[in-house]
């Protein structure tokens, strides 16, 4: 007896086995995909936490910068006021010096009435500035 192999008798697995293998591959791919998604979700969660921490640090640094800017602005305002006071005092000093010079000039010219009048003005100016300070 001679056996001949026809094209129908090739060693192919039956259809049921093929179907089970195919389903097993699909399940395996699904499990791998699910595992990969879980891994990626954990990774993303970690990245989100890191970003959240960085945002909190940035927010705190912005708050600190805001406080520093506010302090600088207050200091600038204070310096402006002090500068204005110095300018006013300098102007008053210039006026007093001008009056003193006029008094000396009037005395040199023997104009004692004018010198007395200018002296009264100078005393008034000095007394009002003493009251302000």
JOPESUL-V768598 format. One record per backbone hydrogen bond with DSSP energy under -0.5 kcal/mol. CO is the residue of the C=O (numbers start at 1). NH is the residue of the N-H. E is the energy in kcal/mol with one decimal. If there is no record, write none. Layout:
((CO/NH/E) (CO/NH/E))
This chain:
((1/3/-0.5) (2/4/-0.6) (4/6/-0.7) (6/9/-1.0) (7/10/-0.6) (10/12/-2.0) (14/18/-1.9) (15/19/-2.4) (16/20/-2.2) (17/21/-2.5) (18/22/-2.5) (19/23/-2.6) (20/24/-2.5) (21/25/-2.4) (22/26/-2.2) (23/27/-2.8) (24/28/-2.7) (25/29/-2.7) (26/30/-2.7) (27/31/-2.9) (28/32/-2.7) (29/33/-2.8) (30/34/-2.7) (31/35/-2.8) (32/36/-2.6) (33/37/-2.6) (34/38/-2.7) (35/39/-2.5) (36/40/-2.6) (37/41/-2.7) (38/42/-2.5) (39/43/-2.3) (40/44/-2.9) (41/45/-2.6) (42/46/-2.2) (43/47/-2.3) (44/48/-2.9) (45/49/-2.4) (46/50/-2.3) (47/51/-2.7) (48/52/-2.6) (49/53/-2.4) (50/54/-2.4) (51/55/-2.6) (52/56/-2.1) (53/57/-2.3) (54/58/-2.6) (55/59/-2.7) (56/60/-2.4) (57/61/-2.6) (58/62/-2.6) (59/63/-2.1) (60/64/-2.4) (61/65/-2.5) (62/66/-2.5) (63/67/-2.3) (64/68/-2.5) (65/69/-2.8) (66/70/-2.4) (67/71/-2.5) (68/72/-2.5) (69/73/-2.6) (70/74/-2.4) (71/75/-2.4) (72/76/-2.7) (73/77/-2.4) (74/78/-2.4) (75/79/-2.6) (76/80/-2.5) (77/81/-2.2) (78/82/-2.5) (79/83/-2.7) (80/84/-2.5) (81/85/-2.3) (82/86/-2.4) (83/87/-2.6) (84/88/-2.5) (85/89/-2.7) (86/90/-2.5) (87/91/-2.3) (88/92/-2.5) (89/93/-2.6) (90/94/-2.4) (91/95/-2.2) (92/96/-2.6) (93/97/-2.8) (94/98/-2.2) (95/99/-2.5) (96/100/-2.8) (97/101/-2.5) (98/102/-2.2) (99/103/-2.6) (100/104/-2.6) (101/105/-2.4) (102/106/-2.5) (103/107/-2.3) (104/108/-2.4) (105/109/-1.7) (106/111/-3.3) (107/110/-1.6) (110/112/-1.1) (111/115/-2.1) (112/116/-2.5) (113/117/-2.4) (114/118/-2.7) (115/119/-2.1) (116/120/-2.2) (117/121/-2.1) (118/122/-2.4) (119/123/-2.6) (120/124/-2.5) (121/125/-2.5) (122/126/-2.5) (123/127/-2.7) (124/128/-2.3) (125/129/-1.9) (126/130/-1.9) (127/131/-1.7) (128/132/-1.7) (129/133/-1.4))
